[in-house]
Amino acid sequence: MRKLFISCILAIAAVTADGAPPAWVGVNAPRPEITQEMEMESQTEIVVRDGAIYLWVAKPTTVKIFSILGQLISSENLQPGLHRLRLTSRGIYILQAGSVTRRVTL
């Protein structure tokens, strides 16, 4: 139990050590290839690649990133397009983009 507690404290410290929250960066790239069926289902696409989260949104969307412990890491309003977020710590995160919620592992 003590080891678990210490691990949780270290995880929180690693996430908050930078001081400034991570920021989404706009990426000049075409929209990811999706099918017509996907177009109807979702206006948001999430891809994890090269240690970064790529997010494509079709309309202005509020995006929040939480640690697995529920701590808010980042909250931003994104304009339509492709955006990238690099997090300094590897781990499991919860990404909430509008009405879409996904678990993301880096």
Backbone as JSON Lines, residues from 0, in Angstrom:
{"i":0,"aa":"M","n":[0.82,-1.19,0.0],"ca":[0.0,0.0,0.0],"c":[0.87,1.26,0.0]}
{"i":1,"aa":"R","n":[1.93,1.21,0.77],"ca":[2.82,2.36,0.84],"c":[3.5,2.63,-0.51]}
{"i":2,"aa":"K","n":[3.9,1.55,-1.2],"ca":[4.54,1.71,-2.51],"c":[3.56,2.33,-3.51]}
{"i":3,"aa":"L","n":[2.3,1.91,-3.45],"ca":[1.28,2.46,-4.34],"c":[1.1,3.95,-4.08]}
{"i":4,"aa":"F","n":[1.04,4.33,-2.81],"ca":[0.89,5.73,-2.44],"c":[2.07,6.56,-2.96]}
{"i":5,"aa":"I","n":[3.28,6.06,-2.78],"ca":[4.47,6.77,-3.24],"c":[4.47,6.88,-4.76]}
{"i":6,"aa":"S","n":[4.05,5.83,-5.46],"ca":[3.97,5.86,-6.92],"c":[2.99,6.92,-7.39]}
{"i":7,"aa":"C","n":[1.85,7.03,-6.72],"ca":[0.85,8.04,-7.08],"c":[1.4,9.45,-6.88]}
{"i":8,"aa":"I","n":[2.08,9.66,-5.77],"ca":[2.66,10.98,-5.49],"c":[3.71,11.33,-6.55]}
{"i":9,"aa":"L","n":[4.54,10.37,-6.92],"ca":[5.56,10.63,-7.95],"c":[4.93,10.91,-9.3]}
{"i":10,"aa":"A","n":[3.85,10.23,-9.62],"ca":[3.16,10.47,-10.89],"c":[2.58,11.88,-10.93]}
{"i":11,"aa":"I","n":[1.99,12.3,-9.84],"ca":[1.43,13.65,-9.78],"c":[2.54,14.68,-9.88]}
{"i":12,"aa":"A","n":[3.64,14.45,-9.19],"ca":[4.77,15.38,-9.23],"c":[5.35,15.48,-10.64]}
{"i":13,"aa":"A","n":[5.43,14.36,-11.35],"ca":[5.99,14.37,-12.7],"c":[5.1,15.16,-13.65]}
{"i":14,"aa":"V","n":[3.8,15.05,-13.49],"ca":[2.88,15.76,-14.36],"c":[2.9,17.25,-14.09]}
{"i":15,"aa":"T","n":[3.02,17.64,-12.83],"ca":[2.95,19.05,-12.47],"c":[4.32,19.73,-12.38]}
{"i":16,"aa":"A","n":[5.41,19.02,-12.64],"ca":[6.75,19.57,-12.45],"c":[7.08,20.72,-13.4]}
{"i":17,"aa":"D","n":[6.54,20.72,-14.59],"ca":[6.88,21.74,-15.58],"c":[6.33,23.12,-15.22]}
{"i":18,"aa":"G","n":[5.29,23.18,-14.46],"ca":[4.71,24.47,-14.09],"c":[3.68,24.94,-15.08]}
{"i":19,"aa":"A","n":[4.04,25.12,-16.33],"ca":[3.09,25.57,-17.35],"c":[2.4,24.36,-17.97]}
{"i":20,"aa":"P","n":[1.09,24.46,-18.2],"ca":[0.4,23.34,-18.82],"c":[0.81,23.19,-20.28]}
{"i":21,"aa":"P","n":[0.76,21.98,-20.81],"ca":[1.1,21.79,-22.22],"c":[0.07,22.5,-23.1]}
{"i":22,"aa":"A","n":[0.49,22.91,-24.27],"ca":[-0.39,23.65,-25.17],"c":[-0.54,22.91,-26.49]}
{"i":23,"aa":"W","n":[-1.74,23.0,-27.06],"ca":[-1.99,22.43,-28.38],"c":[-1.35,23.32,-29.43]}
{"i":24,"aa":"V","n":[-0.78,22.71,-30.45],"ca":[-0.13,23.43,-31.54],"c":[-0.85,23.06,-32.83]}
{"i":25,"aa":"G","n":[-1.2,24.06,-33.62],"ca":[-1.82,23.8,-34.91],"c":[-0.81,23.16,-35.85]}
{"i":26,"aa":"V","n":[-1.26,22.21,-36.64],"ca":[-0.39,21.49,-37.57],"c":[-0.91,21.7,-38.97]}
{"i":27,"aa":"N","n":[-0.04,22.09,-39.89],"ca":[-0.42,22.24,-41.29],"c":[-0.31,20.9,-41.98]}
{"i":28,"aa":"A","n":[-1.4,20.21,-42.02],"ca":[-1.45,18.9,-42.67],"c":[-2.89,18.65,-43.09]}
{"i":29,"aa":"P","n":[-3.08,17.81,-44.1],"ca":[-4.45,17.51,-44.5],"c":[-5.17,16.7,-43.42]}
{"i":30,"aa":"R","n":[-6.46,16.73,-43.47],"ca":[-7.27,15.96,-42.55],"c":[-6.97,14.47,-42.72]}
{"i":31,"aa":"P","n":[-6.93,13.7,-41.62],"ca":[-6.69,12.27,-41.74],"c":[-7.74,11.62,-42.63]}
{"i":32,"aa":"E","n":[-7.34,10.6,-43.36],"ca":[-8.27,9.9,-44.24],"c":[-9.29,9.15,-43.39]}
{"i":33,"aa":"I","n":[-10.55,9.43,-43.63],"ca":[-11.61,8.72,-42.93],"c":[-12.68,8.34,-43.94]}
{"i":34,"aa":"T","n":[-13.5,7.38,-43.58],"ca":[-14.54,6.92,-44.48],"c":[-15.8,7.76,-44.29]}
{"i":35,"aa":"Q","n":[-16.75,7.62,-45.19],"ca":[-18.01,8.35,-45.09],"c":[-18.76,7.95,-43.82]}
{"i":36,"aa":"E","n":[-18.69,6.66,-43.43],"ca":[-19.36,6.2,-42.22],"c":[-18.81,6.92,-41.0]}
{"i":37,"aa":"M","n":[-17.48,7.07,-40.94],"ca":[-16.86,7.77,-39.83],"c":[-17.27,9.23,-39.83]}
{"i":38,"aa":"E","n":[-17.44,9.81,-41.02],"ca":[-17.83,11.21,-41.14],"c":[-19.17,11.44,-40.47]}
{"i":39,"aa":"M","n":[-20.08,10.53,-40.64],"ca":[-21.4,10.67,-40.05],"c":[-21.36,10.51,-38.52]}
{"i":40,"aa":"E","n":[-20.5,9.62,-38.04],"ca":[-20.46,9.31,-36.62],"c":[-19.76,10.38,-35.79]}
{"i":41,"aa":"S","n":[-18.68,10.96,-36.3],"ca":[-17.86,11.8,-35.44],"c":[-17.31,13.0,-36.19]}
{"i":42,"aa":"Q","n":[-17.24,14.1,-35.49],"ca":[-16.61,15.3,-36.02],"c":[-15.23,15.48,-35.4]}
{"i":43,"aa":"T","n":[-14.74,14.44,-34.7],"ca":[-13.47,14.5,-33.99],"c":[-12.69,13.22,-34.26]}
{"i":44,"aa":"E","n":[-11.42,13.36,-34.62],"ca":[-10.54,12.2,-34.83],"c":[-9.34,12.35,-33.9]}
{"i":45,"aa":"I","n":[-8.96,11.26,-33.23],"ca":[-7.84,11.26,-32.29],"c":[-6.85,10.19,-32.71]}
{"i":46,"aa":"V","n":[-5.58,10.57,-32.84],"ca":[-4.51,9.64,-33.19],"c":[-3.33,9.89,-32.27]}
{"i":47,"aa":"V","n":[-2.74,8.8,-31.75],"ca":[-1.53,8.92,-30.95],"c":[-0.38,8.37,-31.78]}
{"i":48,"aa":"R","n":[0.66,9.2,-32.0],"ca":[1.79,8.79,-32.82],"c":[3.03,9.57,-32.4]}
{"i":49,"aa":"D","n":[4.16,8.92,-32.34],"ca":[5.45,9.54,-32.05],"c":[5.44,10.31,-30.72]}
{"i":50,"aa":"G","n":[4.75,9.78,-29.72],"ca":[4.73,10.43,-28.41],"c":[3.89,11.68,-28.34]}
{"i":51,"aa":"A","n":[3.0,11.89,-29.3],"ca":[2.14,13.08,-29.32],"c":[0.7,12.67,-29.6]}
{"i":52,"aa":"I","n":[-0.22,13.53,-29.19],"ca":[-1.63,13.32,-29.47],"c":[-2.0,14.26,-30.61]}
{"i":53,"aa":"Y","n":[-2.55,13.71,-31.69],"ca":[-3.03,14.51,-32.81],"c":[-4.55,14.49,-32.76]}
{"i":54,"aa":"L","n":[-5.14,15.66,-32.89],"ca":[-6.58,15.79,-32.77],"c":[-7.09,16.63,-33.92]}
{"i":55,"aa":"W","n":[-8.04,16.08,-34.68],"ca":[-8.69,16.82,-35.74],"c":[-10.11,17.11,-35.3]}
{"i":56,"aa":"V","n":[-10.5,18.39,-35.34],"ca":[-11.87,18.77,-34.98],"c":[-12.49,19.53,-36.14]}
{"i":57,"aa":"A","n":[-13.78,19.29,-36.38],"ca":[-14.48,19.91,-37.5],"c":[-15.09,21.25,-37.14]}
{"i":58,"aa":"K","n":[-15.27,21.51,-35.86],"ca":[-15.86,22.77,-35.42],"c":[-15.16,23.22,-34.14]}
{"i":59,"aa":"P","n":[-15.31,24.48,-33.72],"ca":[-14.68,24.91,-32.48],"c":[-15.09,23.99,-31.32]}
{"i":60,"aa":"T","n":[-14.09,23.51,-30.59],"ca":[-14.32,22.49,-29.56],"c":[-13.48,22.78,-28.33]}
{"i":61,"aa":"T","n":[-14.05,22.55,-27.16],"ca":[-13.3,22.63,-25.92],"c":[-12.66,21.27,-25.67]}
{"i":62,"aa":"V","n":[-11.34,21.26,-25.47],"ca":[-10.6,20.02,-25.27],"c":[-9.93,20.05,-23.91]}
{"i":63,"aa":"K","n":[-10.13,18.98,-23.14],"ca":[-9.52,18.87,-21.82],"c":[-8.72,17.58,-21.74]}
{"i":64,"aa":"I","n":[-7.57,17.65,-21.08],"ca":[-6.73,16.48,-20.83],"c":[-6.66,16.3,-19.31]}
{"i":65,"aa":"F","n":[-6.95,15.07,-18.86],"ca":[-6.87,14.75,-17.44],"c":[-5.84,13.64,-17.23]}
{"i":66,"aa":"S","n":[-5.18,13.65,-16.08],"ca":[-4.33,12.52,-15.71],"c":[-5.26,11.36,-15.36]}
{"i":67,"aa":"I","n":[-4.71,10.17,-15.24],"ca":[-5.52,9.01,-14.89],"c":[-6.1,9.16,-13.49]}
{"i":68,"aa":"L","n":[-5.51,10.05,-12.69],"ca":[-6.0,10.3,-11.33],"c":[-7.09,11.38,-11.31]}
{"i":69,"aa":"G","n":[-7.42,11.94,-12.47],"ca":[-8.48,12.93,-12.56],"c":[-8.03,14.37,-12.47]}
{"i":70,"aa":"Q","n":[-6.73,14.61,-12.42],"ca":[-6.2,15.98,-12.33],"c":[-6.24,16.62,-13.72]}
{"i":71,"aa":"L","n":[-6.82,17.83,-13.81],"ca":[-6.88,18.55,-15.07],"c":[-5.47,19.02,-15.45]}
{"i":72,"aa":"I","n":[-5.01,18.63,-16.64],"ca":[-3.67,18.99,-17.1],"c":[-3.74,20.16,-18.07]}
{"i":73,"aa":"S","n":[-4.72,20.13,-18.97],"ca":[-4.83,21.17,-19.98],"c":[-6.29,21.33,-20.37]}
{"i":74,"aa":"S","n":[-6.69,22.57,-20.62],"ca":[-8.03,22.86,-21.11],"c":[-7.91,24.01,-22.1]}
{"i":75,"aa":"E","n":[-8.34,23.78,-23.34],"ca":[-8.25,24.8,-24.38],"c":[-9.44,24.73,-25.31]}
{"i":76,"aa":"N","n":[-9.76,25.85,-25.92],"ca":[-10.76,25.91,-26.98],"c":[-10.0,25.88,-28.3]}
{"i":77,"aa":"L","n":[-10.24,24.84,-29.1],"ca":[-9.54,24.68,-30.38],"c":[-10.44,25.06,-31.54]}
{"i":78,"aa":"Q","n":[-9.84,25.69,-32.53],"ca":[-10.53,26.02,-33.77],"c":[-10.49,24.8,-34.69]}
{"i":79,"aa":"P","n":[-11.35,24.74,-35.7],"ca":[-11.34,23.6,-36.62],"c":[-9.97,23.39,-37.25]}
{"i":80,"aa":"G","n":[-9.58,22.13,-37.4],"ca":[-8.31,21.79,-38.01],"c":[-7.59,20.71,-37.24]}
{"i":81,"aa":"L","n":[-6.34,20.5,-37.6],"ca":[-5.51,19.48,-36.98],"c":[-4.59,20.12,-35.95]}
{"i":82,"aa":"H","n":[-4.53,19.54,-34.76],"ca":[-3.73,20.07,-33.66],"c":[-2.89,18.95,-33.05]}
{"i":83,"aa":"R","n":[-1.75,19.34,-32.44],"ca":[-0.85,18.36,-31.82],"c":[-0.56,18.8,-30.39]}
{"i":84,"aa":"L","n":[-0.48,17.81,-29.5],"ca":[-0.11,18.07,-28.1],"c":[0.97,17.08,-27.7]}
{"i":85,"aa":"R","n":[2.09,17.6,-27.24],"ca":[3.17,16.76,-26.71],"c":[3.16,16.9,-25.2]}
{"i":86,"aa":"L","n":[3.08,15.77,-24.49],"ca":[3.13,15.76,-23.04],"c":[4.5,15.31,-22.6]}
{"i":87,"aa":"T","n":[5.0,15.89,-21.51],"ca":[6.35,15.58,-21.06],"c":[6.44,14.22,-20.38]}
{"i":88,"aa":"S","n":[5.35,13.74,-19.82],"ca":[5.37,12.48,-19.09],"c":[4.59,11.4,-19.83]}
{"i":89,"aa":"R","n":[5.17,10.22,-19.9],"ca":[4.47,9.08,-20.45],"c":[3.43,8.62,-19.44]}
{"i":90,"aa":"G","n":[2.35,8.03,-19.92],"ca":[1.34,7.54,-19.01],"c":[-0.01,7.39,-19.7]}
{"i":91,"aa":"I","n":[-1.03,7.25,-18.89],"ca":[-2.39,7.11,-19.38],"c":[-3.13,8.4,-19.05]}
{"i":92,"aa":"Y","n":[-3.81,8.95,-20.05],"ca":[-4.53,10.2,-19.9],"c":[-5.96,10.03,-20.4]}
{"i":93,"aa":"I","n":[-6.83,10.91,-19.96],"ca":[-8.2,10.96,-20.44],"c":[-8.34,12.24,-21.26]}
{"i":94,"aa":"L","n":[-8.76,12.11,-22.52],"ca":[-8.94,13.25,-23.4],"c":[-10.43,13.44,-23.62]}
{"i":95,"aa":"Q","n":[-10.92,14.63,-23.36],"ca":[-12.32,14.96,-23.57],"c":[-12.39,16.09,-24.58]}
{"i":96,"aa":"A","n":[-12.95,15.81,-25.75],"ca":[-13.09,16.8,-26.82],"c":[-14.56,16.92,-27.15]}
{"i":97,"aa":"G","n":[-15.19,17.97,-26.63],"ca":[-16.63,18.12,-26.82],"c":[-17.35,16.98,-26.14]}
{"i":98,"aa":"S","n":[-18.12,16.2,-26.9],"ca":[-18.85,15.07,-26.33],"c":[-18.09,13.76,-26.43]}
{"i":99,"aa":"V","n":[-16.88,13.78,-27.01],"ca":[-16.06,12.57,-27.18],"c":[-15.07,12.45,-26.02]}
{"i":100,"aa":"T","n":[-15.03,11.3,-25.38],"ca":[-14.07,11.04,-24.31],"c":[-13.31,9.77,-24.65]}
{"i":101,"aa":"R","n":[-11.97,9.84,-24.62],"ca":[-11.12,8.7,-24.95],"c":[-9.97,8.56,-23.95]}
{"i":102,"aa":"R","n":[-9.57,7.32,-23.72],"ca":[-8.36,7.05,-22.94],"c":[-7.2,7.05,-23.91]}
{"i":103,"aa":"V","n":[-6.13,7.75,-23.56],"ca":[-4.96,7.88,-24.43],"c":[-3.74,7.39,-23.65]}
{"i":104,"aa":"T","n":[-2.97,6.5,-24.25],"ca":[-1.75,5.99,-23.62],"c":[-0.54,6.46,-24.41]}
{"i":105,"aa":"L","n":[0.39,7.13,-23.72],"ca":[1.62,7.59,-24.35],"c":[2.79,6.78,-23.83]}
